[in-house]
Amino acid sequence: MTDSEPGSLQGLLGIHEALIRNPNNAARGDALHPGRLDPPSGWQPSMEPIVGYQAVDPGTLELGGHDSFHDIPDSELTRAVVQVVDREGPVHFRVLADRLLEAADVGRLGSRIRERIESHLDALAEAGTLERDDPLVGRWQHFLVPAYRDWSEAPEKTRDLDHVHDSELMLCLFRAVLEEKGIDTDTAMNNGLYRIGFTRLTDNARERLKTPLEGLLDRGMLMETGGAIALGPEAFLRGSGGSSS
């Protein structure tokens, strides 16, 4: 078989090149399955393996070398904010501020510094770059398809249940029920928290998890049956995001 014969490597490369140069728009995935590439309309559980919390190294934000925080150019501060959010989102304002202040070698979050960070977040949200669900900020993906993160690997100051967005708490509860079906509420809460690095189900933690659990029940992702929690009908669907966002 020569390189020019059908089925040869050269022939296959020729077909590949022709497809690249003359793509068939009707044969693309988004054309064959309309809406496949659209953002989900509501919260969706990730089935990816759990990953360790990845904190930004403040040194990589390159905010040093200025006399004060207010001397940092807007473009540099915006870049640093987005860098933190992309790495740690959804991220609590306190955590974001800690990263920025450490990067700029500033010891205290004063009212003027807070206002400046807030104004940058407002501008980024207005532009559609980031989304805010105060006091947390992230990309839309962080809120609708949150990562399954192990917070035991987060810096000690970051490792606070109040820093975890409801979307992540919904995921930890959903995964707990998925992995051990037919468990009671307290067991689901305890197992869910334990898997993401929080070892004790305190009264405060139990109260904190009520809203995420109600969100899963309202969406039909989970259901209560016979005193236990099980997967709901919406848990087996993808793309709809349940009954509400």
C-alpha positions in Angstrom: 0.0 0.0 0.0 1.4 3.4 -1.0 1.0 6.6 1.0 -1.5 7.9 -1.6 -3.8 4.8 -1.5 -7.1 4.9 0.3 -6.7 3.8 4.0 -3.1 4.9 4.1 -1.8 7.2 6.8 -1.4 10.0 4.2 -4.9 9.4 3.0 -6.3 9.7 6.6 -4.3 12.9 7.2 -5.8 14.3 4.0 -9.3 13.6 5.2 -8.5 15.1 8.6 -7.1 18.3 6.9 -10.2 18.5 4.6 -12.5 18.3 7.6 -10.6 21.1 9.4 -10.5 23.4 6.4 -14.2 22.7 5.5 -16.1 21.9 8.7 -19.7 20.8 8.4 -21.5 23.0 10.9 -24.5 20.7 10.9 -22.3 17.9 12.2 -21.0 19.7 15.3 -22.0 18.4 18.8 -23.9 21.6 19.6 -25.8 21.3 16.3 -26.6 17.7 16.6 -27.7 18.2 20.3 -29.1 21.7 20.6 -28.4 23.3 24.0 -25.6 20.7 24.9 -23.1 23.5 25.3 -25.5 25.9 27.1 -24.9 26.6 30.8 -27.1 24.5 33.0 -30.3 26.2 34.1 -29.9 25.1 37.7 -27.6 23.4 40.2 -26.1 20.1 39.0 -24.2 17.6 41.1 -20.6 16.9 40.0 -19.7 13.2 39.7 -16.0 13.9 39.6 -13.7 12.5 42.4 -13.1 14.7 45.4 -10.1 17.0 45.1 -8.1 18.8 47.6 -8.8 22.5 48.2 -6.4 24.5 46.1 -5.5 27.9 47.6 -3.8 30.6 45.7 -0.2 31.3 46.7 -0.4 35.1 47.4 3.1 35.5 46.0 1.8 34.7 42.5 -0.6 37.6 42.6 2.3 40.1 42.2 0.7 42.9 44.2 3.9 43.9 46.1 6.2 46.8 45.6 3.6 49.6 46.2 3.6 52.1 49.1 0.0 51.3 50.0 -2.9 49.1 48.8 -4.4 52.2 47.2 -1.4 52.6 44.9 -2.0 49.2 43.2 -3.2 49.9 39.6 -6.8 48.9 38.9 -5.7 46.5 36.2 -3.4 44.7 38.6 -6.0 44.4 41.3 -8.6 43.2 38.9 -6.3 40.5 37.6 -5.5 39.4 41.1 -9.1 39.2 42.1 -10.0 37.1 39.1 -6.9 34.9 39.7 -8.1 34.1 43.3 -11.7 33.5 42.2 -10.7 31.2 39.4 -8.6 29.2 41.8 -10.7 29.2 44.9 -14.2 30.1 43.8 -16.8 30.2 45.1 -14.7 32.1 47.6 -15.8 34.1 50.7 -15.0 37.8 50.7 -12.9 37.3 53.8 -10.7 34.7 52.1 -10.4 36.8 49.0 -9.4 39.8 51.0 -6.8 37.8 53.0 -5.1 36.6 49.8 -5.0 40.2 48.4 -3.7 41.8 51.6 -1.0 39.1 52.0 0.1 39.6 48.4 0.3 43.4 48.9 2.0 43.0 52.4 -0.8 44.8 54.1 -1.7 43.8 57.6 -5.3 45.0 58.1 -8.5 45.2 56.1 -9.6 48.8 56.7 -12.9 50.3 55.5 -11.2 52.0 52.4 -9.5 48.8 51.3 -12.8 46.9 51.7 -14.6 49.5 49.6 -12.0 49.3 46.9 -12.2 45.5 46.7 -16.0 45.7 46.8 -16.0 48.2 43.9 -13.9 45.8 41.8 -16.2 42.9 42.5 -19.2 45.0 41.6 -17.6 46.0 38.3 -16.7 42.4 37.5 -20.2 41.3 38.3 -21.7 44.1 36.2 -19.5 43.0 33.3 -20.6 39.4 33.7 -17.1 38.2 34.4 -18.0 37.0 38.0 -21.1 36.4 39.9 -21.8 37.5 43.5 -23.8 35.7 46.1 -22.7 37.7 49.1 -20.5 37.2 50.9 -19.2 34.8 48.3 -18.1 35.4 44.7 -17.3 33.0 41.8 -17.9 32.1 38.2 -21.3 30.8 37.3 -19.8 27.3 37.1 -18.7 27.5 40.7 -22.3 28.0 41.8 -24.2 25.7 39.4 -21.7 22.9 39.1 -19.5 23.2 42.2 -16.3 21.1 42.6 -16.3 18.3 45.2 -13.5 19.7 47.4 -11.7 18.4 50.5 -11.5 21.4 52.8 -9.1 19.7 55.2 -6.4 20.7 52.7 -7.3 24.4 52.9 -5.2 26.8 55.0 -6.3 26.8 58.6 -7.8 30.3 58.5 -9.7 29.4 55.4 -11.1 26.1 56.8 -14.4 27.4 58.1 -17.8 26.1 57.3 -19.1 29.6 56.9 -16.7 29.9 54.0 -18.4 27.1 52.1 -21.1 28.1 49.7 -24.5 26.3 49.9 -23.9 24.8 46.4 -20.9 22.9 47.8 -22.9 21.8 50.9 -25.7 20.6 48.6 -23.1 18.5 46.7 -21.6 17.0 49.9 -25.1 16.0 51.1 -26.1 14.6 47.6 -22.9 12.5 47.4 -23.4 11.2 50.9 -26.8 9.9 50.0 -25.6 8.6 46.7 -22.8 6.6 48.3 -25.0 5.2 51.2 -28.6 5.1 50.2 -31.5 5.2 52.7 -29.8 7.0 55.5 -31.3 9.4 58.1 -30.8 13.1 58.0 -28.2 13.3 60.7 -26.1 10.5 59.1 -26.3 12.2 55.7 -25.2 15.5 57.3 -22.4 13.9 59.3 -21.1 11.8 56.4 -21.3 14.7 53.9 -19.3 17.0 56.1 -16.8 14.4 57.0 -16.1 13.7 53.3 -15.3 17.3 52.7 -13.0 17.7 55.7 -15.2 18.8 58.6 -15.1 16.1 61.2 -17.8 17.1 63.6 -21.6 17.6 63.1 -22.1 20.4 65.7 -25.4 22.1 66.3 -24.2 25.1 64.3 -23.2 22.8 61.4 -26.6 21.0 61.5 -28.4 24.4 61.3 -26.0 25.5 58.5 -26.9 22.4 56.5 -30.7 22.8 56.7 -31.0 25.2 53.8 -28.8 23.2 51.4 -30.8 20.0 52.3 -34.1 21.9 51.7 -32.7 23.0 48.4 -32.1 19.4 47.3 -35.5 18.3 48.5 -37.2 21.2 46.7 -35.4 20.4 43.5 -36.3 16.7 43.7 -32.6 15.7 43.8 -33.4 14.0 47.2 -36.6 12.8 48.8 -37.6 11.7 52.2 -39.2 8.3 52.5 -39.9 6.2 55.5 -37.8 8.4 57.8 -34.8 8.2 55.5 -33.3 10.3 52.7 -33.0 8.8 49.2 -32.2 10.0 45.7 -35.1 11.8 44.1 -36.3 11.6 40.5 -34.3 14.7 39.4 -31.1 13.0 40.5 -31.2 10.8 37.4 -31.6 13.7 35.0 -28.9 15.9 33.5 -29.3 19.4 32.1 -32.5 20.4 33.7 -31.0 21.5 37.0 -34.2 20.5 38.9 -37.2 22.7 39.3 -35.4 25.8 40.3 -32.0 27.4 40.1 
